[in-house]
């Protein structure tokens, strides 16, 4: 069982998963590696006796690049049917989450470069300020925010004819109705609706 699976509670399903954008994560070490390779070539040509030293130059950016990869692959952002979750750390795992019903607002910031390369900072504000969190350099933050809004909408309580409140979590039919309404408004695509529908129908079996 993976670490992520161990974090899931009964009936919790991961609906969307994302990572940091590749550009801000790897641009620095990649450029340093290219510069080190260029310097190595130049040094080996200009100073023939320094070939070994020249080709040791890329070692540092290579180590940096490898470390950044481990950092990137172990930093995961998720939307489930119950919460949004941030998991990070190679040896020491750290995770922060916010229940969907506790989320008050989501603020997305994208500069010009972020819009061009599809990354940004997504701030998630909750009733408890200490539990608020920002997902920095998130890849495709618009889609992540949309998925979180869809999940929050689907998890909201709905009123029964008698006035009693029942959660859509306990009523898959009500969830389907809400998702259908979002699809009609164009917030949810047909593919996303069908995926969510299959998950809800699977829970009814």
Buried (B, 14 or more C-beta within 10 A) or exposed (E): EEEBEEBBEEEEBBBBBBBBBBBBBBEEBBEBBEEBBEEBEEBBEEEEEEEEEBBEBBEEBBEBBEEBEEBBEBBBBBBBBBBBBBBBEEEEEEBBBBBBBBBEEBEBEBEEEBEEBBBBBBBBBBEEEEBBBEBBBBBBBBBBBBBBBBBBBBBBBEEEEEEEEEEBBEBBEBBBBBBBEBBEEEBBEEEBBEBBBEBBEEEEE
